[in-house]
Amino acid sequence: MAKPYESDVTRMIRDLLQEKPHIVDEQKKGRAMWWDKAQDVDTQQRDKESTVAQQPYVYQNKV
């Protein structure tokens, strides 16, 4: 049976992660720091209520 195709980029990433396995832990720490945040329902509701409707054509003067 033929060997399945593996791109150069996939091979490079696999080799990099084998050489430096700590990269995965650093990625998880970075994600936790910037993205995985607890959601505050009150803040989300306040943000939703404070938005201003945009006019259909932004560059047209109000008549």
Secondary structure, 3 states (H helix, E strand, C coil): CCCCCCCHHHHHHHHHHHHCCHHHHHHHHHHHHHCCCCCCHHHHHHHHHCCCCCCCCCCCCCC
